[in-house]
Each structure stands twice: as C-alpha cells, then as structure tokens.
Amino acid sequence: MKIWRGLAALLLALLLFGSTCLAEAAEITRQCSYWVSAGKKGNLTDDSFRSSWTYAGSDARLGVELPDSVAGGTLQIGWDFEPSAYQVEEYDEERNLLRTRDQSFTFPSVETCVDLLPETKYVFLQLNAPDQDIAELRVYGPGELPEGVHVWNPPVEKAELMVVSTHQDDELIYFGGMIPYYTVAQNRPTVVVYMADCGRYRRQEALNGLWMMGVRDYPDFINLKDKRVKSIEEGLKLWGGEEHVLEELVARIRRYKPEVIVTHDFDGEYGHNQHKITARLMQQAIDAAADATRFPETAAQYGIWQVKKLYIHLYGENQLDMPWKVPLAELNGRTPLEVAQLGYAEHASQQKYFQVEDGGKYDNARFGLYFSTVGLDSGINDMFENIPTPTPEITPTPEPTPTPEIIPTPVPTAEPTAQIVLPLLTVEVTAAPTAEPVPAAEQSAPGGMGLLLGMLGGAVALGIAVLALEKRARKRRRRHKRRK
C-alpha cells in the first residue's frame, strides 16, 4: 500500500505543479531596476500616457533588471507611435548574452509584448531610430498575462470588412454596432482604419474599446493631423493634399483587400470637414485601387484590388437599417448596440461630448449603398448580401517556425570580452551559448501551456498504470483466498 500511496502523492504533486503554470502572471514593474542612457527614466513607469520617455537623436538605450528569484515572463512596451527600428537583448544572471532580436520578431504596434526567456535577468532595449518615444513600460513574471494586457494579433491579411473612421471614437459613435455585429458575432475578418492622429491617449482608448468588444486583430493608424478645419480645402492641405490622402487610402485597400468598406456621411455627420474628406475621397480611392497605373508602388507591393461594396453613413439611397438592437447569443445575449456602448465606455476623454445612442439625427444604424459591383441589396439589411462566402483554400502544412537567430554582440579581437558599465547595471557581454540552443517552444507562450499538457498527460498515464496494478493485486488476493 505504501507504493500506491507514494504514486498517488506523486500524481497529486504533478497536478498541483501543473496548475501553477496557469497562474496569472504577477506584475513586477515596481520591483525591477531601470537605467536609461538619456531622458527621464521615471516617465517609463509613472502610469501616465501624458508623459513619455523621450531622448535626443537615435541609439538611445534602456535597461531593466528583474528582481531576484523571479523568472522572466513578459516585457510590455507602450509606444507613442508604431516603432520602426529597435533591438532587444536578454542576459542571464551570469551576464551571458542569451539572445538578440530586432523589431522584425513582431509587427509594428503601439503595444508590444516581448516574451522573455525563463532564465533572463537583464533586458536591454536599443533604439536605433529617433522619435520612438515610450509612454509606459510594464514587466510581468511567468504565467498567463492578465486579461487587461493586450496581446494583439497582427492586422488581418485579407479583410472582408474595412471600417474607415476619421477619429478614434467615430467607429462607435457613428457606425454603432457594426464591429460587434460583423467582426465579433459573425467572425468576419475586419480591419479598422483610423485616419487622424488624436494623440497617444486617444489611441489607447480606441485599443481598449476594441479589446473590450472582443476584437483581437490590431487596427491601422494612418496618423494624419487632427484639427478642426474651416473647409475641405484647408483640411486637404493639413493632410498633405488630395493625392497624398488618396495614396494612403489606396495602400490600405490594396493591402487588406476588403469586400465591403463602410465610412462617414458625405456631409460629415454634424459638418466635420475631416469626416467629409474621408467620405468624399473613398470612391476615388476604390477606383484607383483597381487601376495598376495609379500609385504603382503599392500596386507592385500588394497588387490591385476591386472592392465589391461601399456603404456611406446616412446616405439617402439604397438604405439599410441595421439590426443593432437584436440580442445575439454570440454576444452573450447582448445587442450589438450594447456591446458598442461597452466599448465606448473605454473612451473616457470623450464621454462629455458624445455617446453611442439609438436613432436620432445621426442614427448609427442607417447606411446607404453608394457603390456596388454585385448589384443592389434586396432589403434584408445585410451588407454582405450578394457577396459569396469565400471558399477556404487548402494549403500545405507550413514548415515549423525557425528558432529566432541569436545574434552575438561583436567582440573586439584584442579582448576576449567587452564590458558595458552602466550606473545601475554592469553587463559583461559574451558570446551567446551554443551548446544547447533554446527550443522555439521555450521562446513563446509565457504561460507554459505546452509543459502543463505534457505533465497532465504523464499524470493521466501514471494514474491508469496505478489502477491497473491495483486491479491485478486484487485478483492475486482473491486467488490466494480460494487456494486457502
């Protein structure tokens, strides 16, 4: 019996240990030490999007030292704008270089989550281009990241729906339940394109709102200047001219290849001239996107594309009255309008100016079909009417993702090692270890799901073996009794 009890205890220990792999990652930002080569390091961790870590020129550098006895988990970086050139270096406790990655390991985003190796003790971020200011820095230990931490998927490669919003909030105020209805409930690949740069705080509100509604694919920020202008002409000048705006729109159409585009009222809803520009140039952009002679650089990069339908908010012909007030099981019994209102609650800075309302002069459920290559709608209030559902392509199994290349820091030939002396950290740079390269599985999934599944499988197999042994022992005892 002692054997069985020991095996049962081992099984319980494995299950308990496995459950810790699913524990929520603890934020350890305040427990870490920091160093910066320029600027105010306090701006990295002050929990304010209104201040940023800024620096002069390029080649700025910051370092993070993780607390003792805490394994590496995730470094989350909140940028002012999508970064273009940076490098992340990880070192262990002995100050050996573990790996170096540049920005190509992920996609450009104002929210970057950098997975850290379990043995990482020091992290250095090298900024190789100017104007890559950081609004916030957060550090998490191992485990599943909290729900509030955004780990975005890249923007969709092929969109069915493109929502073109001038500002960060228009996608909800004037388009209502569009995103909850089509993107979340119907799971249609969607890209939300924002025209104007409303600042880091408003971009964060937009990301929070999309995440709250269930969107996980990163949007596209064009970042044209935001300003109330007195005329369309003034607005076009502010945005770099009509051709520049068209080029930006055409690039997005060709890149994401949407079947349906939805955008603003031609009269700019309440007369906003930047809304008017977005709406009035969209038809030209659709025509240009299908013409290989217009903007040939993006035609060569993405190919040309013909959009099937364009819907304009409040357009008076071929109107749809969208069902934003119908509860949907896919939205946990909520209506698309209610989910949009939950998303808009994340736009804290705009609450006193606008709300996502039902009906009214700027009814966010009324749209008109302005352009179509597939005929008019029949009145069933479906923007994808007459557009056939794409047949999934059968593609070969992709090759395994290669382990990110470890780029050793160049070492001067005169000395076996180089030493970087920093105010808080002294890092001895040596060649990355080559005897046991880190498996790709260990370089992702900070929650350790693969390890947990392996341990659970082993525990189940062990339990089955224990039951089989106990059954055989009972049979032997019964035979022994019969012999007596």
N, C-alpha and C positions, 0 to 999 in steps of 0.2 A: 504493500500500500504506500510505502514511503516513496517509491518510484513514481507512482501515479500522482501523488500529491506534489512532488517536485516538478513533474511535467505540467501539471495544471497551473502551478505557480509561475512557471516559465511562460506558459501561454498567456496568463493574465498580465505578466510584465511586458510581453511583446505588444499586447493590445493597448496597455496604458502608454507605453512609449510611442506607439504609432499615433495615438490620439493627440500627443503633444505636437506632432508635425502639422496638425491642422489648427493649432492655436493661433490666435490673431497676433500679428506682429506688433510688438510694442514700439512706440515712437521713442527714440533715444536722442533726439536732436539736442536737447539741453545737456546731455551727458557727454557729448563729444567736444573735442577741442578743435579750434579753427585757426588757420593762418591765411593771410592774403598778401600778395605782392604789391597791391595798390588798392586805394579806396577804403571804405569803412566796412569792416567785416561784420559789425553789428547789424547792418542792413540785410544780411543774409538770413538772419533768424529772428527778426523782430515782428514776424506775423503781420506785416503790413505790405499791401500791394502798392501803396503810395510812395514807398521808398524802395530803392534798388541798389544793389552793389554795382557801382559804375567804376570805370577805370579809363585811363588815357591810352589811346593807341591800341595795339594788339599785343599778343604774347603776355597777357596777364595770367596769373596763376593763383589758385587757392588750394588749400589742403585741409583734409578732415582726418582727425584721429579718433577711431572708435574707442569706447571705454573698454577697460579690461574685462575679460571673461564674457564678452558679447560677440557672437559670430556675426559675420557680415550678412546683411539682408538686402535692403534697397536704399538707394540714394535718389530722392525725388528733387528735381530742379524745376523751378518755375521761372521761365524766361520772360523778358519784356516783349520780345518778338522771337519768331522762329530762328534758332541759331543756324549758322552756316558752316563754321569750322571750329571744332574743339577736339580735345583728346582727353581720355580718362585713363589714369594709371592706377593700378592696385598693387599694394605691397603687403607682405605678411609681417608678423611680429618681429621676425629677424631682419626685417627691412630688405628682403629679397623681392625683386620685381616679379609679380605673378602674371600680369598681362597688361597690354596697352590696346585700347580701342579708340578709333576716331568716330566722328558723328555718323558714319555710314552704318553703324550697327543698329540704328533705329531710323525713324523718319522725322523730318522737321516738325516740331511741335512746341508750343509754349509750355507744355507739361511733359517733362522727360523723366521716365523711371529707369534708373540704371541698376540692374541686378548685380550684386556683389558676390564674390566667391566666399564660402564659409570661413576660409582662413584669412580673409582680408582684414588688415589692421589699420592701414593708411590708404587714403584715396586722394589723388591729386587731379585737379581739373585744369587743363591748359587751354586758354582761349587764344585761338590763332587768327582771329579777325576782330576788328573793332565793332562797337555798337552791338554787343551781345550781352547786355546787362541782365543780371539775375535778380528777380524780385523776391524770391524766397528759396530756402534750402531746407529740406527735411530728411532725417535719417531714421530708418526703421531696422529693427533687428530681424532675425529669421522668423518665418511663419507667413500665414496668409495676410495680405495687406488689408487694412480696414476698408469697409465699403466706401467711405468718403474719399479714398485715394483713387484718383482716376488713372487707370492703366488703359490708354486708348489703343484701339486698332488703327492701322493706317487708314487714310481715306479710301473709300471703295474704288476698286479698279474699274468696274463697269456699273454705272448707276442706272436705275430705272427712273428715279425721280431726282430732279435738281430743284432745290428751293433757293431762289436768289433773293436775299434780304439785304436791304441797304445798310441797316444798323443792327447792332446786337440787341435785339428785342422785337424787331419788326416781324421776325419769323413766327412769333406767337401772337402779338397784338393784332396783326392784320391777316395772318394766314390761319389763325385759330388752331383747330385740331389736326391740321394737315400732317404734321410729323407723327403725333401719336397714332393717327388713323392708318397711314400708309407705311411709315417706317417701322413702328413698333408692333401694331396689331397685325398688319399684313406682311411684315418682314420683307418689305421691298428695299433693295439696296438704294440708299439715298445719300446725296451729298448736299450739305447746307453751305452755301457760298455767301459770305458777308463782304459787302463792297467797301464800307468805310471803316477806318480805324477809330474806334471810340475810346481807346486807351486800354491799358492792361487790366484795370479793374472791371471794365465793361466786358472785355473778352473773357475774363474769369467767370463773370456772371453768366455769360452765354454758355460756357462749357459746363458750369454747374447745372444750368437749366436743361441742357440736352441730356446730361448724365441722369438727372432726376427722372426724366421721362423714359429712360431706358435706351437711349442712343449710345452706341459704343464705338462708332466709326467717326474718326476725327473730322471736323469741318474744314473749310478752306477760307482763310482770311486774306483778301486781296490787299487790304490796308491802304486804301485811298484816303485822302484827308477828309476829316469830318468837320463841317462848318455850315451853319445856316447861311445860305446864299440868297440873293435877291432875284436871281434869274437863272434860267438854264444855261445861258452863255457864261455867266460867272462861275457856275458850278462846273461846267466842262473845262474851263480854264484852270480851276483849282485842281481838277483831276487829271491834268496833263493833256487835255484836248480830246476831241471825239475819237480820233484814230487810236489813241492810247487806251481809252476805255474799251473800245471795240476789241482791241488786241487782247486785253485781259479777259474779256468775256469769251471770246473765241477760243482762247487757250484752255479755259475750263470746260467748254463744251466738247472740244476735241479730246481732252484728257479723260473726262469721265463718261462721255458718250451716253447721255441720258435719253430716255424715250420721251419723257414729259418734263417740261420746265414750267414752274409757277413763279410769278413775280408780281410787282406792285401795280397799283392803279395808275393809268396814264396821267391822271390829274394829281398824282402824288398823295392820295388819300385826303389829308387836310390841306394840301397845297405845298407839301415839302418838295423843293426843287431837286434835291438829290434823289428822292423817290421817283420823280418824273424822269430823270435821266436814265435810271436803271431800267424803267419800263420801256421808254421810247427807243432805247438802243438795242433792246433784246431781239426784236425782229431782224434788225440788220445783222446782229451777231449770229443768229441762226442761219441766215442766208450765207454769210461769209464763212461759217464753219464748214459748209458743204462745198466750198469753192477752193480748189487747190491753189489758185493764183493769189488768194488773199492770205496774207500773213504766212508765207511759205515756210518759215522756220518751225512753227508749231505744226504745220501740215506734215513736214518731214519727221517731226518728233513723235506725233501721236496719230497721224493720218487724218483724213477729213471725216466729218460726221453729219448725218442728216437727222435732226430732231423730228419726232413724229407729231408732237403737240405742244402748243404754248397756251397756257391759261393766264389771264390777266385779272387781278383782283378788281371786282366791281364792274368789269366790262359788261356793257349792256346787251350784247347779242350772244346767242347760243349759251345761255346761262345754266349753271348748275347751282343747286342749293345743297351743300354738302351736309351729310348726316353727323354733325359733330356732337349731337345731344343723345345719341343712342348708346346705351351701356353695352360694353363688349366684354366677353369672357376673357379675351386676350389681354385686356387691360384691368383684370381682376374686378370686373363688374363696373368699372368707372366708364364715363363717357370720354371721347377724345377731347372735348372741351375742358372737362375737369382735369385731365392729365396735363393739358396745356397750361391751365391755371396753376397747377403744382409746379410746373417748370418755370413759369413766370414769377412765382414767389421767390425764386433764386435771384431775380433781377432787383436786388434791394434798392439800388440807387434810383430806379425808375418808378417806384410804387406810387409816389405822389403825383406823377404826371399822367400815367396811363394804366389801364387794366385790360385783361383779356375778357371781353364782355360778349354777351349773347345778343345778336341782332344789332339794331341801331343803324345810324347813318353809314358807318364803316363796317358793316356786317362782315365778319371774317369767315362766313360760310358761303358767300356769294362770289362766284368766279365765272368768267366768260371765256369760251374757246375762241381765241383770236386767230390761231394758225393750226392747220392740220394737214397731214399727208395721208390720213387714213379715213377721211370722211367726217361728217358731223356726228355729234352724240345723239342718242335716241331719247334721252331724258331719264336715264336710270341713275344719274348722279355718280358716275364713276369716271374719273379722269383717265383710266386705262382701258376704257371701252374701245373696241376695235383694234387694240394692240395685242397681238398674240403673245402668250406666255412663252418666253424663250425656252427651248429645249436644252437641258443640261448637256454640255459636251463631255464625252468620255475621254479622259486624259490619262496617260500612263502615270503610274505611281512615281511621284517625284523622288529624286535622289535625296538621301539623308543630308540635312543641313550640315555643312562642314564646320568643324570647330573653329571659332574665330582665331585668326592668325595672331600669334604672340609676337609682338614687335619689340625686340630688345632695345633698350636705350643704348645709343652708341657709346662705347667706352674708349677713352684716349689710349693710344698704343703705349704711351710712356708709363702709364699706371694701370694696374690690374683692375682697379675700381675707381669710380667717381663718387664724390661725396657732395651732397647738397645740404648746406647748413641753413636752416630756417629758424626764425625766432621761437616757434613752438615745437617744431619737429626737426630732427636730424635724420635724414633718409640716406642710406647708403645704397646707391644704385648698382646692382649687379645683374648679370645676365639672367634671364628667366630660366627656371629649372626645366630641363629637357628629359629627365629620366622617366617621369610619369606625367605626361600631358593631361590636362584636366579634361575629362569627358564632356561632350556637349551637354549631356543631361544635367551635369552639375552646374552649368553656367546659366541656367534659367530656372523658372518655377521656384521662387524663393520659398514656397510653402512645402516643398519636399513631397509632393503627391506621389511621384514615382516610387520613392523609398517607402512610403506608407503602404502603397498597394503591394509591393514586394513582401513587406513584413506581414501584412494581413494574409496574403496567400500562404506564406510559410506557416503562420499560426493556424490557419484552417487545416492545412495538410497535417500539422502536428496533432491537432485535435482529432482528426479522423484516425490517425495512427493510434492514438491513445485509446479511442473507443474500440478499435479492432483488437488491440491487445487485451483490453478488459473482457471482451466477448470471448476470446479464446481461453482466458483464465477461468471464466465461469464454466465453460464446457469441461475443462480439465477437472474442476472441483466436483461437478456432477458425476463424471465418470468414476472419480475416486470414491464417492459415496456409494455408488452402485456396486463397486467391487467389494466394499465392506459388507 
